[in-house]
Amino acid sequence: MALSQTDLDALDTAIASAELEVEIEGRRVKYRSTNELLRAREHVRQVVAGATGSATQRAAYGYTFTTQRGG
């Protein structure tokens, strides 16, 4: 069973209400800390974004400036 937007919403609700127990994929999961819950949320967000193809990719650009002084 794949992670879905519903699972991400459940994690968001838990974070907002300071709950450490969440139902994901039909199972109850109890996290040890808010930090662990936030890491789980980020993981689910990445999985859902990858599944929908909406992952944002950023390109890195570099510039080299040169000047010529007359002389």
Buried (B, 14 or more C-beta within 10 A) or exposed (E): EEBBEEBBEBBBEBBEEEBBEBEBEEEEBEBEEEEEBEEBBEEBBEBBEEEEEEEEEEEEEEEEEEEEEEE
